[in-house]
Amino acid sequence: MRKLKKRGRVGQKASELVNEEGRTFKVDNMVVQIWHMCDGTVTSEDLVKEISQKIKQKEGVVRKTIEILVGKMEKAGVMEYVEWRRGAAREMKLRVSVRRKEVAR
């Protein structure tokens, strides 16, 4: 299943996203909030449902906007699609846990 994952970082200003090549994009706060939601565990459909509930809009209207936005963010290098499989979150937590133990030593 394809999930959305943010890339890069928030810029010096809260309304900026910076891709891994250092290129800065000025965006509005809603875009930054959407970017934060994309941790590799949500699909674009998950975003549509959550955002349509928050702003009280029909999913069809929100879906079109999300598709366009994700496309632009992907092109800018601040978002990517990743393959997600069951158990991946647990595996990720285990890797983080092991790394923390290694650092503590």
N, C-alpha and C positions, 0 to 999 in steps of 0.2 A: 504494500500500500504506500502511495506517495504522500509524504508529509512535508510541511513547510519548515524550513530552518533558517533563522537569521544568520547573516554573515556580517563581518565588520563590527563596527561599534558606534555608539552615540558620540557625536562630535563635542566640541567645547561648549557649544550651546545645545540646549535640550531639543531644539528644533532642527538638528543636523544629524544625518547618518553618514558615516565614513566607511567606504569599502576597504577591502584588504590591501588595495593598491594605494590607499591614502587619499582617494578622491572624495570630496565632501559634497553632499547633496542637501539642500535646504528643503525641509518638509514641514508639514503642520503636525501638531501634537497628536492627532488621531493616527497618523501614519506611524509615528514612533510607538504609540501604544499597540498598534497591530504588529509592528516589527517585534516588540517584546513578547507578544503572545506566541510567536513562531519559534518554538524551542525544539522543533523536530518531532513533536508528538501530535501536532494538529494538522488536519487537512484544510484545504480551502473551504470545503463545505462546513467544517467545524467553525471556521471564522464567520462564514455567512450566517449561520444559525445564531451564534453568540452576539454578533454585531446587530443583526436585525432585531433581536430582542432588546438590546440596550437602547437603540435609537428609535424603536417602534416603527420600523419600516418593513415592507413586504420583502420576503427572501429573494424574490426575482430581481427586484431593483438593487438590492445589496449585492447579490451574486455577480451581476454585470460589473459593478464598481470594483469589487474585490478581484475579479479576473483581470481587469485592466491594471489595477494597482499592483498586484503580484507580478504581472508581466513586466511592468516598469521597474519594479524593485529587483527582479531577477536580472534584467538587462543592465541595471546599475551596479550589480554585484553585491547587493546587500541582502539578498534572499536567494535560497536555492531549494529545489525539491530533493528530498532524500528518500530512499526506500526504508520502510519501517516494518519490522516483523514482531510478532508476539515475543515477549521476553526480553526485548531489546532494552527497555527501561531498567529492568532488573540487572541485566548485564552491565549497563552503564553505571549503576549505583555500586555494583561490586568492584568495578575498575577504580572508581573514585575512592572507595573505601580502602582498597589495597594501596593506592598511591599515597593516601594520607598516612597510613601506617608506615610506609617506607620513608616518608619525610620526617615523621616523628622520631625515627631511630637515629 
